[in-house]
Amino acid sequence: MTYKLVKKAQKGNEQAFIELLQHEKVKLYKMAYLYMKNETDALDIVQETVARAFANIHAVKEPDYFSTWLTKICINTALESIRKNNKIIYMEQPIPEIAEDLALDEKMDLLEAIEQLDEKYKTVIILKYYQDLPVKDIAALLNCPQGTVKTNIHRAIQQLKKQVLKGGSQYGEQY
């Protein structure tokens, strides 16, 4: 179904493009929110992503990978915005539906730890654990070898463990 819709959208069918976005809008918003940490900026990123995607729909080489292509635009738009504004982003509220089995304090600790990661580690963690993408798709999205993705995921997890455990020991001392 996606294949046909992408082909129609590439021929200028706006309704097909809108239908494609209906399947992706929640994922795009969540991705943008993970980077921007507030609703207004996340919505701006989604809007910019949609505009860029619409203007460049003809550039989709593999229609079956439309979702991956769109996610890449969203990530690049968010990172570009962060670099452009060069601002520090603080969490205003927890992100819904993330790590539902964790207590609220643990979610906040984890999100703060993810925020502290280098961009390359943050991106692979978000794609792997929040977007549920397989390593192969992450590698295609980031234009790097699968081995690099696996290494970055492993290093990111190690850094997250250190940060969360360090934070956990502080809480343990207070109580």
Secondary structure, 3 states (H helix, E strand, C coil): CHHHHHHHHHCCCHHHHHHHHHHHHHHHHHHHHHHHCCHHHHHHHHHHHHHHHHHCHHHCCCHHHHHHHHHHHHHHHHHHHHHHHCCCCCCCCCCCCCCCCCCHHHHHHHHHHHHHCCHHHHHHHHHHHHCCCCHHHHHHHHCCCHHHHHHHHHHHHHHHHHHHHHHHHHHHHHC
